[in-house]
Amino acid sequence: MANERLPGIDPDAPPSGEGCAECLAGDGPGWWFHLRRCAQCGRIGCCDTSPAQHATRHAREAGHPFLSSFEPGEDWFWNIETGEFYEGPALHPPQSHPVQQPVPGPQGAVPANWQDQLH
């Protein structure tokens, strides 16, 4: 499927930033474990292992079925409706958060007991 155009994936939508938009805006605890990118609109959110799980919430509320990884070296797509992985097109750069950005992040916002707060 890598060369097929999939409904719900817009390769031209740039990422909304370098971190979870909601966490950075003060919604939830303010930190994430890993980042996900909405493949339709580019919104960056935190993964389902993160305390706030903003990426999947956005995808469901917006009706945008595909999330992609926003982690360095990862290039998969996940369909939240079917629960399946897909191959897809290269998305508008950047493909991930900056390599120097810590995981979990953002720097200075991650509590000492972060592992106890993962889902």
GUVEXVO-781142 format. One record per residue: residue number from 1; residue in three letters; x, y, z of N, C-alpha, C in turn. Coordinates in pm, whole numbers. Layout:
BEGIN
(NUM, "ala", (X, Y, Z), (X, Y, Z), (X, Y, Z))
...
// end
This chain:
BEGIN
(1, "met", (80, -121, 0), (0, 0, 0), (84, 126, 0))
(2, "ala", (215, 116, 2), (301, 233, 15), (278, 336, -95))
(3, "asn", (238, 296, -215), (220, 390, -325), (75, 429, -345))
(4, "glu", (-16, 367, -273), (-157, 401, -286), (-188, 527, -206))
(5, "arg", (-282, 603, -254), (-331, 720, -180), (-440, 671, -88))
(6, "leu", (-420, 681, 42), (-518, 634, 139), (-601, 751, 191))
(7, "pro", (-734, 737, 189), (-817, 841, 249), (-779, 856, 397))
(8, "gly", (-762, 978, 442), (-723, 1001, 580), (-575, 1027, 597))
(9, "ile", (-499, 1026, 488), (-357, 1060, 493), (-332, 1173, 394))
(10, "asp", (-284, 1286, 445), (-250, 1399, 360), (-100, 1423, 371))
(11, "pro", (-23, 1378, 272), (122, 1392, 278), (170, 1537, 282))
(12, "asp", (85, 1632, 247), (125, 1772, 242), (99, 1848, 372))
(13, "ala", (32, 1787, 469), (2, 1855, 596), (127, 1857, 684))
(14, "pro", (177, 1975, 716), (298, 1983, 801), (264, 1950, 946))
(15, "pro", (362, 1903, 1022), (338, 1877, 1165), (309, 2008, 1239))
(16, "ser", (228, 1998, 1343), (186, 2117, 1418), (295, 2173, 1508))
(17, "gly", (401, 2098, 1530), (509, 2145, 1616), (604, 2031, 1648))
(18, "glu", (682, 2048, 1754), (781, 1947, 1792), (737, 1863, 1911))
(19, "gly", (621, 1895, 1969), (571, 1821, 2085), (420, 1815, 2083))
(20, "cys", (363, 1747, 2181), (218, 1734, 2191), (155, 1872, 2211))
(21, "ala", (70, 1910, 2119), (8, 2043, 2122), (-70, 2065, 2251))
(22, "glu", (-146, 1965, 2295), (-228, 1980, 2414), (-143, 1982, 2541))
(23, "cys", (-45, 1893, 2550), (42, 1892, 2669), (114, 2026, 2684))
(24, "leu", (165, 2079, 2572), (235, 2206, 2577), (143, 2323, 2610))
(25, "ala", (13, 2308, 2580), (-85, 2412, 2610), (-138, 2401, 2752))
(26, "gly", (-94, 2299, 2828), (-136, 2286, 2967), (-251, 2190, 2990))
(27, "asp", (-292, 2115, 2889), (-398, 2016, 2905), (-336, 1886, 2953))
(28, "gly", (-363, 1848, 3075), (-307, 1725, 3130), (-180, 1753, 3207))
(29, "pro", (-100, 1650, 3230), (19, 1665, 3313), (133, 1742, 3246))
(30, "gly", (125, 1765, 3115), (225, 1848, 3049), (348, 1776, 2999))
(31, "trp", (344, 1643, 2992), (459, 1567, 2940), (407, 1443, 2867))
(32, "trp", (494, 1383, 2787), (456, 1266, 2707), (567, 1163, 2708))
(33, "phe", (529, 1040, 2671), (627, 933, 2655), (678, 933, 2511))
(34, "his", (589, 908, 2415), (623, 914, 2273), (521, 1003, 2202))
(35, "leu", (559, 1047, 2083), (472, 1137, 2007), (416, 1068, 1883))
(36, "arg", (294, 1106, 1850), (224, 1058, 1731), (178, 1179, 1651))
(37, "arg", (164, 1157, 1521), (125, 1264, 1428), (-3, 1222, 1358))
(38, "cys", (-101, 1312, 1355), (-221, 1287, 1278), (-182, 1293, 1130))
(39, "ala", (-205, 1184, 1059), (-163, 1176, 919), (-252, 1258, 827))
(40, "gln", (-364, 1306, 878), (-452, 1386, 794), (-426, 1536, 810))
(41, "cys", (-408, 1583, 935), (-393, 1728, 954), (-258, 1768, 1014))
(42, "gly", (-176, 1672, 1057), (-44, 1702, 1109), (-37, 1732, 1257))
(43, "arg", (-149, 1727, 1328), (-148, 1758, 1472), (-60, 1658, 1546))
(44, "ile", (30, 1707, 1629), (117, 1623, 1710), (52, 1603, 1846))
(45, "gly", (44, 1477, 1887), (-13, 1443, 2017), (68, 1335, 2084))
(46, "cys", (39, 1313, 2211), (110, 1211, 2286), (45, 1074, 2265))
(47, "cys", (127, 970, 2276), (85, 833, 2248), (-8, 778, 2356))
(48, "asp", (-64, 660, 2331), (-156, 598, 2425), (-88, 547, 2551))
(49, "thr", (44, 538, 2553), (116, 501, 2675), (134, 624, 2764))
(50, "ser", (128, 742, 2707), (141, 867, 2781), (19, 889, 2871))
(51, "pro", (34, 965, 2978), (-79, 985, 3069), (-204, 1045, 3004))
(52, "ala", (-189, 1141, 2913), (-306, 1210, 2858), (-360, 1151, 2728))
(53, "gln", (-283, 1075, 2654), (-328, 1007, 2532), (-396, 1101, 2433))
(54, "his", (-336, 1216, 2409), (-398, 1318, 2324), (-408, 1280, 2176))
(55, "ala", (-314, 1204, 2122), (-316, 1175, 1978), (-441, 1096, 1939))
(56, "thr", (-468, 989, 2010), (-586, 909, 1976), (-714, 987, 2003))
(57, "arg", (-718, 1065, 2109), (-837, 1147, 2138), (-863, 1241, 2021))
(58, "his", (-758, 1309, 1973), (-775, 1399, 1858), (-826, 1323, 1737))
(59, "ala", (-765, 1209, 1706), (-802, 1132, 1588), (-950, 1092, 1594))
(60, "arg", (-994, 1045, 1709), (-1136, 1005, 1723), (-1230, 1125, 1711))
(61, "glu", (-1198, 1232, 1782), (-1287, 1350, 1780), (-1292, 1416, 1644))
(62, "ala", (-1181, 1416, 1572), (-1174, 1481, 1441), (-1217, 1388, 1327))
(63, "gly", (-1229, 1259, 1355), (-1261, 1165, 1249), (-1145, 1141, 1154))
(64, "his", (-1024, 1154, 1205), (-902, 1132, 1127), (-848, 995, 1163))
(65, "pro", (-859, 896, 1073), (-834, 757, 1111), (-688, 715, 1128))
(66, "phe", (-592, 788, 1070), (-453, 742, 1074), (-364, 828, 1163))
(67, "leu", (-286, 761, 1245), (-178, 824, 1320), (-48, 766, 1268))
(68, "ser", (56, 845, 1272), (189, 795, 1238), (282, 827, 1354))
(69, "ser", (392, 757, 1358), (491, 786, 1461), (557, 920, 1433))
(70, "phe", (590, 992, 1537), (667, 1115, 1525), (797, 1099, 1603))
(71, "glu", (848, 975, 1603), (972, 940, 1671), (1081, 917, 1565))
(72, "pro", (1203, 959, 1595), (1313, 939, 1498), (1328, 792, 1460))
(73, "gly", (1343, 766, 1330), (1366, 631, 1280), (1243, 544, 1264))
(74, "glu", (1125, 596, 1294), (1001, 518, 1279), (918, 577, 1166))
(75, "asp", (856, 489, 1085), (778, 540, 972), (649, 462, 949))
(76, "trp", (584, 418, 1054), (461, 341, 1041), (336, 429, 1055))
(77, "phe", (226, 374, 1006), (93, 436, 1020), (5, 337, 1095))
(78, "trp", (-82, 387, 1180), (-175, 304, 1258), (-315, 356, 1231))
(79, "asn", (-406, 265, 1195), (-544, 303, 1173), (-620, 280, 1303))
(80, "ile", (-670, 386, 1363), (-738, 373, 1492), (-873, 304, 1478))
(81, "glu", (-929, 301, 1358), (-1059, 237, 1336), (-1045, 86, 1318))
(82, "thr", (-940, 42, 1248), (-924, -101, 1221), (-825, -169, 1315))
(83, "gly", (-742, -88, 1383), (-639, -146, 1470), (-529, -215, 1393))
(84, "glu", (-501, -166, 1272), (-400, -228, 1187), (-290, -128, 1149))
(85, "phe", (-171, -181, 1129), (-60, -102, 1076), (-69, -95, 925))
(86, "tyr", (-24, 17, 870), (-22, 37, 726), (111, 99, 686))
(87, "glu", (147, 80, 561), (254, 157, 499), (187, 274, 430))
(88, "gly", (257, 384, 423), (198, 500, 360), (305, 589, 300))
(89, "pro", (262, 702, 247), (356, 793, 181), (442, 867, 282))
(90, "ala", (552, 923, 234), (633, 1012, 317), (550, 1136, 346))
(91, "leu", (551, 1177, 470), (475, 1295, 511), (563, 1419, 504))
(92, "his", (498, 1534, 503), (567, 1663, 500), (670, 1666, 613))
(93, "pro", (793, 1710, 584), (895, 1715, 689), (862, 1821, 795))
(94, "pro", (917, 1805, 913), (1004, 1697, 955), (926, 1569, 984))
(95, "gln", (995, 1457, 976), (933, 1326, 997), (925, 1288, 1144))
(96, "ser", (999, 1360, 1229), (1000, 1329, 1371), (1035, 1454, 1451))
(97, "his", (1021, 1441, 1583), (1068, 1549, 1669), (1220, 1554, 1659))
(98, "pro", (1282, 1664, 1701), (1428, 1672, 1694), (1495, 1558, 1772))
(99, "val", (1600, 1503, 1717), (1670, 1391, 1780), (1718, 1429, 1920))
(100, "gln", (1756, 1553, 1941), (1807, 1595, 2071), (1697, 1614, 2175))
(101, "gln", (1571, 1611, 2134), (1460, 1625, 2228), (1450, 1497, 2311))
(102, "pro", (1446, 1509, 2443), (1446, 1387, 2526), (1316, 1309, 2517))
(103, "val", (1327, 1180, 2545), (1212, 1090, 2554), (1220, 1024, 2690))
(104, "pro", (1121, 1039, 2776), (1003, 1123, 2757), (1038, 1271, 2758))
(105, "gly", (941, 1351, 2723), (965, 1494, 2713), (840, 1573, 2748))
(106, "pro", (846, 1702, 2744), (963, 1783, 2712), (1056, 1796, 2832))
(107, "gln", (1177, 1834, 2804), (1277, 1848, 2909), (1228, 1944, 3017))
(108, "gly", (1244, 1903, 3141), (1204, 1986, 3254), (1061, 1964, 3301))
(109, "ala", (980, 1892, 3223), (840, 1872, 3261), (810, 1728, 3306))
(110, "val", (905, 1639, 3289), (882, 1497, 3318), (908, 1471, 3466))
(111, "pro", (809, 1416, 3538), (828, 1390, 3681), (925, 1275, 3705))
(112, "ala", (982, 1271, 3823), (1077, 1166, 3858), (1013, 1027, 3853))
(113, "asn", (886, 1019, 3884), (815, 890, 3884), (737, 866, 3755))
(114, "trp", (786, 916, 3643), (714, 909, 3515), (676, 767, 3477))
(115, "gln", (761, 669, 3508), (730, 531, 3470), (605, 479, 3540))
(116, "asp", (576, 528, 3660), (456, 488, 3733), (330, 545, 3672))
(117, "gln", (342, 646, 3587), (227, 713, 3530), (192, 670, 3387))
(118, "leu", (267, 575, 3334), (241, 527, 3198), (121, 433, 3195))
(119, "his", (54, 429, 3081), (-60, 338, 3061), (-11, 210, 2997))
// end
